[in-house]
Amino acid sequence: MELKSGRVYDLILEGVNNGYVDIHITSNMGVSATKPSGLYHLDLEPIDLSSIVNELSPSDKEFLYSTGDIDLSFKVDEFRARGCLYLSQSNYKLTIRILPNTCRNFEEIDTIGTGTLRELTKLEKGLVLITGPTGSGKTTTLNALINHINNTTGKHIITIEDPIEFSHKDIKCRITQREYRVDFHDFEQALLSALRQGPDIILVGELRTKEAISLALSAAETGHLVLATLHTSDVTSAITRLVDSFPANEQSQIRTMLSMSLRGVVCQKLIFDKRRNKSTPILEIGLKCAQLSSAIKDGRTHQIKQILQTNRRLGMISFADYLKEAVQKSLIDRDVINVIDIE
């Protein structure tokens, strides 16, 4: 949805200029904004969200009325944002996430695991997961991988997204970006169709169902590099989440497929450093090796944390060890560790 004027247009520009992470609007009531340091109520006149509803296409209106919520993407001048418009007690609310207008490079995301992230872009096949809670920067990291590949090698890349957050222009790669409800209406069908379009790399915005996971694993097994996100808190829970998406009688087969296809899991969290007044990502990284593959295949997920800790030389790292290195390298202050929930 391209906005050229109006209250929401002005508010997104204000968000860009003032470092907002999220903007929260309750129709005809109030507006607040989230910064890395917390939530703030804005002294603004209420906004009537019916103007946004009226901008929706007939099919999007039908989707909103039938489900009670809809994901949106906004374009304001050269900036992009994603939003969720939803009903709450019969009143519309809109949450907007401000997005960077350019893809970040690896050094801007992370300085400890930069080499590992760069190595992941050289893979020819397999499954790479970017995981973390909502708002942790998964999409930023995922698109940094795509941006690096686009600048370094010639590949055919197909993305399946909801919504498209970063728009990529062909540099060395041919990139086809497809958006839910605009270019397709079923994730599994879009993923199946992508396999017939001759891609080298498939990006899936999120693996939501066991059917999508199964197709992603099959694609990874048959010579494609599949990049995808999951909402999980660490490497162990990412693997558990994939396996537990299937019935008990199928889990042994899925563990075997995963042990062969999974090439990397990058889990990230954002921490706010008050002294530096900025958010800093911390990472946990698991990479394919004999130990990890064996633990996945045999269902010994309780051993994964130890595997990460004992294979630092391969590029793996646990959250706890990442924090220690970040403090040692003065990337974050020591007192930040005391308020971080890291096992």
N, C-alpha and C positions, 0 to 999 in steps of 0.2 A: 504494500500500500504506500503510494508516494504522497506525502503531505507537502503542500506548497504554502499553506497559511493556516491560521487558526490557533487556538489555545494550546492544543497538544503539540503542534509544530513548535511554538515558542518555548514550551516547557522542555522539549527534547533538546533544543539548542541551549537552554539554560543549564540542563543537565550536563551537556558536553563541556560547557565553559566552567562549571563549578565542581566537576569531579564526582557527579552522582553515579552510583552503581545501578540503583533501581529507582523508579518513580512509581508511587502508588496513588491512584486516583479513585475516589469513590464518587460516583455521579451525583452532582448537585450538593455535595457535602464537604469534602476536604481533600487536601493533597499533602503527601509527605514524601520524603526522599531518603534513600539509604546511601550513606557514604561508607568507606571502609571503617570509619570510627563509630558508626551506629546510625540509628534512625532519627530523622529530624522532621518536625511538622513545619510546613511552609505557610507563610502568611499570604495566602493567595485567595482570590475569589473562586468559589466552587466552579467546577467544569461540568458541563452537561455532555455526557458521553453518547447521547443519541446521535451526535454528529459523526462519531466513528461508526456506530451501527449502520447509519444511513449510507456510509461509504462502501459497505460490504457488498459483494456480488450476491445475486439471489441464492446461489448454491451455498455460499458461506453463511448467509442469514439463516438458511434452513438448517445448516449444521449447528449453528449457535443455538437456535430455538429448540432443536431436538436433543442436544447434549448438555446445554447450559454453559458451555465454555468453548473458546476457539483460540488457537495460537495464531499470531499475526507477525508479520515483519513490516517495519516502517523504514522508509527512505526519506530523510530530511536533508536537503542539499547534498553534500558529499558524505553525510553520516548515515549510519544504519542502526536500527534498534530492533529488538524482538519484543513482542508483547503477548500477554494472555488476557483476553477479555472474558469475563465470567459473571455469572449471577450470584448474588449473595442476599438472601432475604428479599428477593424480587427487585433488587437494585443492582445496576451494573457497576462492576469494578474493573479497573485496568491496571495491570502491573507491567511496566516497561523496563527492559534491561538495555542500558546504553552499551553499544559495542564499539570497540576500536575501529577506526576507519581504515586502518591498514593492518596487514598481518604482521605479527611480531616475529622477530627472529629468535633463535634458541637462546642466545645470550640474554635477551630481555626476559625470557620466561624463567631461565634457570642457568646457574653457572657451575653447579657441581655435576649434574648429569648431562651436560651439553653434548659431550662426545657420544654418549649412549643414544640420545635422541637422534643425532646425526647418523649413527650407524643403522638405526631402524629404517631410515629413508632409503637405504641401499638394498633392502630386502627385495627379492624377486617374488616371493610367495609367502603365504602363511597369514595368521591372524594376529593383529596388534590391537590391544585394547587400551583406551584412555579412560580412566575411571576417576570417580570422586563425587562428593556431594554437589547439590545444586549450587551454582555460583562459584565453583572452585577453579574455573578457567579451562575446563575440558575442551570446549570448542575452540578456544584460542590456541591450545597446544595442538589439537588435531589439524587446524588450518595452517599452523606453522610448519607441520610436517609436509602438507600438500604444497605450501609455498616454496619450501626448500627443494622438493622434488621438481617442481615446475621450473625452478631456476638452474637446476643442475643436470637434468637428464630428460630424454624424450620418452614420454609414456602417454598412454591413453587412460585418462582418469574419469570415472563416472561417480558422481556424488548423489546420494539419496537423503534428502534433508527435510526437516520440519521445524522451523522454516529455514531458508537459506540465510546465513548470517554474514558470511564473507563472500564477496563476489570475486572470483578468480578470472583473470584474463590469460589467454594462452601465451606463454613465453616459449618454453621448449616443449611443453606438453600440450596435448589436446584435452581440454577439460569440459565435460558435459555436466552441468549442475541441474538436478531435477528437484522440484519442490512439491511437497505433499499438498493435495487439493488444488494445485495449479497445474502440475504436469502429470500427476498420478493420484490414485485414490486408495491404493492398497500397497503397504510396504513390502509384503511378501512377493506380490506380483511384480513390483518394480525391481526387486532384487533378482528375481528369476529372469526378468526381461533383460537386466543389465548383463547377465551372463551370456546372452546371445548377441551382445553389441561389441564384442571384441575388446573388452577392457584389460589393461594390465593391473590397474588398481581400482578397487571399489571402496568408497567411503560411505558408511551407513551412520547417519546421525545418531541413532540409538538402537541397540538390539532390544526390542520390546517383548518379543514372543518367542516361544520355542521353535516355531516355524522359521522365523527370521534367523535365529541362532543356528538351526540346522542347515539352512541355505548358506549362511556365512561360513560355516565349517566346511561344507562341501566345496564352496568356491575356493577356500584357502587350500584345500587338499588337491584341487585340480589346476594349480598353477597361477592363481591370482593372489595379489596382496590385498587383504581386507583390513581396513582401518575402521574402528567403531568405538562408540562410547557406551559406558554403563554407569548407573548410579550406585556405586558401592564404595565402602570406606577404606578398603585396603586391597592388596593383591590377593590375599587368601579369600576374602569375601567375594571378589570378582569371579574366581574360579568356582567357588561354592554356588554362587548365584547362577552361573551358566548351567552347571550340572543339575541343580535343584529345579530348574525350569522344566525338566522332563520327568515323566512318570518313573517310578522306581525300577520297572523292568527294562527301561531304556538307558538308565544312567551309566551302566558299565560300558556300553558302546560309546556313549558321549564322552566319558572320561578317556577312552582309548583314542577317539578322534581328536580330542582336545590336547592330549599329550603329544600327538604328532604334529598338530597344526599350529598350536599357540607359540608364537615367536617372542612376544613381549607383552607385559602389562605395566603401564605407567599410571600410578594412582597419585593424585595430588590434592592438597588442601591449601587454602589461603589463610595466612595468619596476619593479623594487623599489628605492626610494630609502632607503638605510640611514640616512641622517641624519634623514630625516623618518619613518622606520619605517612606510612605507606603500607600496602599489603604486599606480602612476599610469599610466593609459592614454595611449599616443601613437597618433596616427591618420595614415593616408594616405587622401586623398579624391580620387576622380576623378568628374567630372560630365559629363553630356552637353553636347557642344559640337561645332561643325563639325569642328575639328581631331581630336578624339578619335574621333568617328564615322568619319571618313575613314581614320584609322590602323587602326581595328578592321576596317573593310570590306576594306581593302587588305592586311591581314596585317602591318602595320608596327608590331608590338607593341614593338619596340626603341625606338620614339620616344615611348612613353607617359610614361616618367619625365620627359622634357623638357617634354612637354605639361603635366604637373602643375606643374612648376616655373615655367612661364611664364604660367600662368593663375590666379595667386593671387587676382586681383581677382574671379574668378568663383566663388571658394569652394574651389578645388582646392588641394591641398598635398601635398608629398612627405614621407616620414618624416624625411628630413634637415632640411628646412625647418621641420617641426613641432617637432623637437627644439631648433632654434635659437630659435624663438619662445618655446618653453616655458622655456628658460634665461633669455632676455631678460625675461620676465614673472615670473621667480622661481617658476615652478610646479615646477621640478625643479632640483637642484643641478648645476652645470657638470661636476663630476667623474663624474656618472652616465654622461655621453656616452662616456667612455673605455671603458666595459665593455659598450656596446650594439652589437650587430651590425646596423648599418643601412648599406645600400649607398648 
